[in-house]
């Protein structure tokens, strides 16, 4: 009923009271495949009026209503909201997310692909600062969390745009284990924390250098949760490649994922899921230790910004506190911040503003000039 080469299709049904109208799913961007001929015609009309955005149509439960809600969004455009009347064919603009932003100043997202060292094809999202051609730029390799989660899609991302607006190229590798690119790609990441999942990130950075997008002496690695873990392991495994790192809410010890009892990871998942996805705590104890940032903390000497939420139950602060004590004696460039009453992500605007301003100052300081 719905398929796409190169991407998984996990479709949601779009329906009203009397019939199924179509399916909505995400490949590189969101797609709606209409079965209903009338809705297909409405989509064509709206796409003609709004040709540069994904236009998500929502219809009332009653077939008698003429109204269609239009949510229009793109990589450079936060969501715009319209009402469309199918009878009068008139649009009414009803609102916008971030109406203060100018879409023409934002960086576009482009999906590219490269071959990892073992031949597996790895998709990447590349965002270059507006107006910059193909030349070596300071680059932030931004690693998504999860790690076994759906890939980011083609839509506005405030964090990416913030970095691009400051002159950084942003590369988001969809390393093995990322969902959305088929079972082979997903399962290739099982039990690969710190191993092939990590070398995919290094391979992505070296690919960006070879393609002329990245200055090889000005590359940072950054991420939250699993992304924070990968940022720390990037400093451990590839110290000559990554000049600095920003890691927030980062897993620092793989055994702690089993032993910490005040997290929100269920006992069932620890017993049945982790051995398959991460490794068996007993049989693979040596392997888990070898691929934990905490084990190698004393070897990390590059500049590092490390941030946690005091109320995080997904990655409790013991991960950060233990790692900080281990890394601080040998690293004079460590920056540490704790946001009180925050969980697994920053919810308060004041904390979001503080963290991203800290990140901007940190990156500007360490990537502003070429390393000697």
C-alpha positions as CSV (number, residue, x, y, z in Angstrom):
1,X,0.0,0.0,0.0
2,X,2.9,2.3,0.7
3,X,6.6,1.8,0.1
4,X,9.8,3.8,-0.5
5,X,13.2,2.5,-1.7
6,X,15.9,3.3,0.8
7,X,13.6,4.1,3.7
8,X,11.4,2.2,6.1
9,X,7.7,3.1,5.9
10,X,5.9,3.2,9.2
11,X,2.6,4.7,8.2
12,X,-0.2,6.3,10.2
13,X,-3.7,6.1,8.9
14,X,-5.4,9.4,8.1
15,X,-9.2,8.8,8.4
16,X,-12.5,10.5,9.0
17,X,-15.8,9.0,10.3
18,X,-16.7,7.2,7.1
19,X,-13.5,6.1,5.4
20,X,-9.7,5.8,5.3
21,X,-8.3,8.7,3.4
22,X,-4.7,7.8,3.1
23,X,-1.4,7.2,4.9
24,X,1.2,9.5,6.4
25,X,4.8,8.5,6.9
26,X,8.3,9.9,7.0
27,X,11.2,9.0,4.6
28,X,13.7,11.8,4.3
29,X,10.8,14.2,4.8
30,X,7.1,13.7,5.7
31,X,4.9,12.3,3.0
32,X,1.1,11.8,2.8
33,X,-0.1,9.3,0.3
34,X,-3.8,9.9,-0.3
35,X,-6.1,7.1,-1.3
36,X,-9.1,9.5,-1.5
37,X,-9.2,11.3,-4.8
38,X,-10.7,14.4,-3.4
39,X,-8.0,14.8,-0.8
40,X,-5.4,14.1,-3.4
41,X,-6.8,17.0,-5.4
42,X,-6.8,19.3,-2.4
43,X,-3.2,18.4,-1.7
44,X,-2.2,19.3,-5.3
45,X,-4.0,22.7,-4.9
46,X,-2.3,23.5,-1.6
47,X,1.1,22.3,-2.8
48,X,0.8,24.6,-5.8
49,X,0.2,27.6,-3.6
50,X,2.9,26.5,-1.1
51,X,5.5,24.8,-3.3
52,X,8.5,25.0,-0.9
53,X,7.2,23.4,2.2
54,X,5.8,20.0,3.4
55,X,2.1,20.7,3.7
56,X,0.4,18.4,6.2
57,X,-3.3,18.4,5.9
58,X,-5.7,17.6,8.7
59,X,-9.4,17.2,8.2
60,X,-12.4,17.2,10.6
61,X,-13.9,13.9,11.7
62,X,-17.1,14.9,9.9
63,X,-17.1,14.7,6.1
64,X,-19.6,17.6,6.0
65,X,-17.1,20.2,7.2
66,X,-15.3,22.1,4.4
67,X,-12.3,23.0,6.5
68,X,-8.7,21.7,6.2
69,X,-6.0,22.6,8.6
70,X,-2.7,23.1,6.8
71,X,0.6,22.9,8.6
72,X,3.4,24.1,6.3
73,X,7.1,23.5,7.3
74,X,10.5,23.0,5.8
75,X,14.1,22.8,6.8
76,X,14.4,26.6,6.8
77,X,10.9,27.3,7.8
78,X,9.2,26.8,11.2
79,X,5.6,25.7,11.0
80,X,3.0,28.0,9.4
81,X,-0.7,27.4,10.1
82,X,-3.5,28.0,7.6
83,X,-7.1,27.1,7.2
84,X,-8.3,26.2,3.7
85,X,-11.9,26.1,2.8
86,X,-12.6,23.5,0.1
87,X,-15.8,25.1,-0.9
88,X,-14.6,28.7,-1.4
89,X,-10.9,27.7,-2.0
90,X,-9.8,30.5,0.2
91,X,-6.8,30.4,2.6
92,X,-6.7,32.0,6.0
93,X,-3.4,32.3,7.9
94,X,-4.0,31.5,11.5
95,X,-0.6,31.5,13.1
96,X,3.1,30.6,12.9
97,X,5.9,29.2,15.1
98,X,8.6,31.7,15.5
99,X,7.2,34.4,13.2
100,X,10.2,36.6,14.1
101,X,12.6,34.4,12.1
102,X,13.6,35.0,8.5
103,X,13.6,31.8,6.6
104,X,15.9,33.3,4.0
105,X,18.7,33.4,6.6
106,X,18.6,29.7,7.5
107,X,20.7,26.8,6.4
108,X,19.3,24.1,4.2
109,X,19.5,20.4,5.0
110,X,20.8,18.1,2.4
111,X,20.9,14.3,2.7
112,X,24.0,12.7,1.3
113,X,25.5,9.2,1.7
114,X,29.0,7.8,2.1
115,X,30.6,4.4,2.6
116,X,31.8,3.5,6.0
117,X,35.1,1.6,6.3
118,X,33.3,-1.8,6.2
119,X,31.3,-0.7,3.1
120,X,28.0,0.0,4.9
121,X,26.3,3.1,3.4
122,X,25.7,5.8,5.9
123,X,23.2,8.6,5.3
124,X,24.2,12.1,6.6
125,X,22.4,15.4,6.9
126,X,24.6,18.3,6.0
127,X,23.7,21.9,6.8
128,X,26.0,24.7,5.6
129,X,25.8,28.3,6.7
130,X,23.7,30.4,4.4
131,X,25.9,31.9,1.6
132,X,28.9,29.6,2.2
133,X,30.1,27.7,-0.8
134,X,31.9,24.4,-0.8
135,X,35.0,25.3,1.2
136,X,36.5,24.0,4.4
137,X,34.6,25.3,7.4
138,X,34.7,24.7,11.1
139,X,32.4,21.7,11.6
140,X,30.2,20.4,14.4
141,X,29.5,16.7,14.1
142,X,26.1,16.5,15.9
143,X,25.2,13.0,17.1
144,X,21.6,12.1,17.8
145,X,20.5,10.4,21.0
146,X,18.7,7.1,21.3
147,X,20.7,5.6,19.7
148,X,18.2,3.1,18.3
149,X,15.7,5.7,17.2
150,X,14.2,7.2,14.1
151,X,16.5,9.5,12.1
152,X,16.0,13.2,12.1
153,X,13.9,14.3,9.1
154,X,13.8,17.3,6.7
155,X,12.3,20.0,8.9
156,X,13.4,23.1,10.9
157,X,15.8,22.3,13.7
158,X,16.6,25.2,16.0
159,X,19.9,23.7,17.3
160,X,21.2,23.1,13.8
161,X,20.2,26.6,12.7
162,X,21.8,28.2,15.8
163,X,25.1,26.6,15.0
164,X,24.9,27.3,11.3
165,X,24.1,31.0,12.0
166,X,27.4,31.2,13.9
167,X,29.3,30.0,10.8
168,X,29.6,26.3,11.6
169,X,28.9,23.5,9.1
170,X,26.7,20.9,10.9
171,X,26.9,17.2,10.0
172,X,24.4,14.7,11.4
173,X,25.5,11.1,10.6
174,X,22.7,8.5,10.7
175,X,25.1,5.9,11.9
176,X,24.3,2.2,12.0
177,X,21.6,1.4,14.5
178,X,19.6,4.5,13.4
179,X,16.0,3.5,12.5
180,X,14.4,4.3,9.2
181,X,16.9,2.9,6.7
182,X,16.0,-0.8,6.8
183,X,16.6,-3.7,9.1
184,X,20.2,-4.3,7.9
185,X,21.2,-0.7,8.9
186,X,19.4,-0.9,12.2
187,X,20.7,-4.3,13.3
188,X,24.2,-3.4,12.2
189,X,24.3,-1.2,15.3
190,X,23.4,-3.9,17.8
191,X,26.2,-4.3,20.5
192,X,28.3,-1.7,18.7
193,X,28.4,1.1,21.3
194,X,32.0,2.5,21.0
195,X,32.8,0.2,18.1
196,X,31.3,0.3,14.6
197,X,28.8,2.9,15.6
198,X,31.7,5.1,16.8
199,X,33.8,4.5,13.7
200,X,30.9,5.6,11.6
201,X,31.2,9.0,13.2
202,X,34.9,9.3,12.6
203,X,34.4,8.1,9.0
204,X,31.7,10.8,8.6
205,X,34.1,13.5,9.7
206,X,36.9,12.3,7.5
207,X,34.4,12.1,4.6
208,X,33.4,15.7,5.2
209,X,37.1,16.7,5.1
210,X,37.7,14.8,1.9
211,X,34.6,16.4,0.3
212,X,36.0,19.9,1.2
213,X,33.2,20.8,3.7
214,X,35.3,20.6,6.9
215,X,38.5,22.2,8.1
216,X,40.4,19.2,9.5
217,X,41.8,21.2,12.4
218,X,38.5,22.7,13.5
219,X,36.0,19.8,14.1
220,X,33.9,19.4,17.3
221,X,31.8,16.5,18.2
222,X,28.6,17.1,20.2
223,X,25.4,15.4,21.4
224,X,23.0,14.5,24.2
225,X,22.3,11.2,25.9
226,X,23.8,8.6,23.6
227,X,25.1,11.5,21.5
228,X,26.9,12.7,24.6
229,X,28.4,9.2,25.1
230,X,29.5,9.2,21.5
231,X,31.0,12.7,21.9
232,X,33.1,11.5,24.8
233,X,34.2,8.4,23.0
234,X,35.1,10.5,20.0
235,X,37.7,12.3,22.2
236,X,38.9,8.9,23.4
237,X,39.1,7.1,20.1
238,X,40.0,9.9,17.7
239,X,41.8,12.6,19.6
240,X,43.6,13.8,16.5
241,X,40.3,14.3,14.7
242,X,38.0,16.0,17.2
243,X,39.5,19.2,18.7
244,X,36.8,19.6,21.4
245,X,33.4,18.2,22.5
246,X,30.1,19.3,23.9
247,X,28.4,16.4,25.8
248,X,25.1,16.9,27.7
249,X,23.1,14.2,29.6
250,X,25.9,11.8,28.6
251,X,26.1,8.2,29.5
252,X,29.7,7.7,30.8
253,X,29.7,4.1,32.1
254,X,27.9,1.3,30.3
255,X,27.7,-0.8,33.4
256,X,25.8,2.0,35.2
257,X,23.0,1.5,32.7
258,X,22.4,-1.8,34.6
259,X,23.4,-0.9,38.1
260,X,21.8,2.5,38.7
261,X,18.4,1.8,40.3
262,X,16.9,5.3,40.4
263,X,16.7,5.7,36.6
264,X,13.6,5.2,34.4
265,X,14.9,2.3,32.4
266,X,12.7,-0.7,33.2
267,X,14.0,-3.9,34.7
268,X,12.5,-5.9,31.8
269,X,14.5,-3.8,29.3
270,X,17.6,-4.2,31.3
271,X,17.1,-8.0,31.4
272,X,15.8,-8.6,27.9
273,X,16.7,-5.6,25.7
274,X,20.2,-4.5,26.8
275,X,21.9,-7.9,26.2
276,X,20.8,-7.8,22.6
277,X,21.3,-4.1,21.9
278,X,24.2,-3.2,24.2
279,X,25.8,-6.4,25.6
280,X,25.4,-8.9,28.4
281,X,26.5,-7.4,31.7
282,X,28.2,-10.6,32.9
283,X,29.5,-12.2,29.7
284,X,30.5,-8.9,28.1
285,X,31.7,-7.1,31.2
286,X,35.2,-6.5,29.9
287,X,33.9,-5.3,26.6
288,X,31.5,-2.9,28.3
289,X,34.2,-1.5,30.5
290,X,36.6,-1.1,27.5
291,X,34.0,1.0,25.7
292,X,32.9,3.2,28.6
293,X,34.2,6.8,28.6
294,X,34.8,6.6,32.3
295,X,37.5,3.9,31.8
296,X,39.5,6.3,29.6
297,X,38.6,9.6,31.4
298,X,42.2,10.4,32.4
299,X,43.3,10.3,28.7
300,X,40.8,13.0,27.7
301,X,42.7,16.3,27.5
302,X,40.8,18.1,24.8
303,X,38.4,21.0,25.8
304,X,35.1,19.6,27.0
305,X,31.8,21.1,28.0
306,X,29.8,18.8,30.1
307,X,26.2,19.5,31.3
308,X,23.6,17.6,33.2
309,X,20.1,18.0,34.7
310,X,19.9,17.4,38.5
311,X,16.6,15.6,38.1
312,X,17.5,13.4,35.2
313,X,16.1,9.9,35.6
314,X,17.2,8.6,32.2
315,X,20.9,9.3,32.7
316,X,21.2,10.2,36.4
317,X,23.8,12.7,37.5
318,X,26.0,10.0,39.0
319,X,27.2,9.5,35.4
320,X,28.4,13.0,35.1
321,X,29.7,13.4,38.7
322,X,31.8,10.2,38.6
323,X,33.2,11.1,35.2
324,X,34.0,14.7,36.2
325,X,36.0,13.5,39.2
326,X,38.0,11.2,36.9
327,X,38.7,13.6,34.1
328,X,39.2,16.9,36.0
329,X,42.7,16.3,37.4
330,X,44.2,16.0,34.0
331,X,42.0,18.3,32.0
332,X,42.3,22.1,32.6
333,X,39.8,22.8,29.8
334,X,36.8,21.1,31.4
335,X,33.7,23.2,31.8
336,X,30.9,21.8,34.0
337,X,27.3,22.9,34.5
338,X,24.3,21.5,36.3
339,X,20.8,22.7,35.7
340,X,18.7,22.4,38.8
341,X,15.3,20.5,38.5
342,X,15.9,19.6,34.9
343,X,15.4,16.1,33.6
344,X,16.6,14.5,30.4
345,X,16.6,17.7,28.4
346,X,16.3,21.4,29.1
347,X,12.7,22.5,29.5
348,X,13.0,26.0,31.0
349,X,13.8,28.7,28.4
350,X,16.4,30.3,30.8
351,X,18.3,27.0,30.9
352,X,18.1,26.6,27.1
353,X,19.4,30.1,26.6
354,X,22.2,29.6,29.1
355,X,23.3,26.3,27.7
356,X,23.4,27.3,24.0
357,X,25.1,30.6,24.8
358,X,27.7,28.5,26.8
359,X,28.0,26.2,23.8
360,X,28.5,29.1,21.4
361,X,31.2,30.7,23.5
362,X,32.9,27.3,24.0
363,X,32.9,26.5,20.2
364,X,33.9,30.1,19.3
365,X,36.9,29.9,21.7
366,X,38.1,26.5,20.6
367,X,37.3,26.4,16.8
368,X,37.8,30.1,16.0
369,X,41.4,29.7,14.9
370,X,43.4,27.0,13.2
371,X,45.2,24.7,15.6
372,X,49.0,25.1,15.5
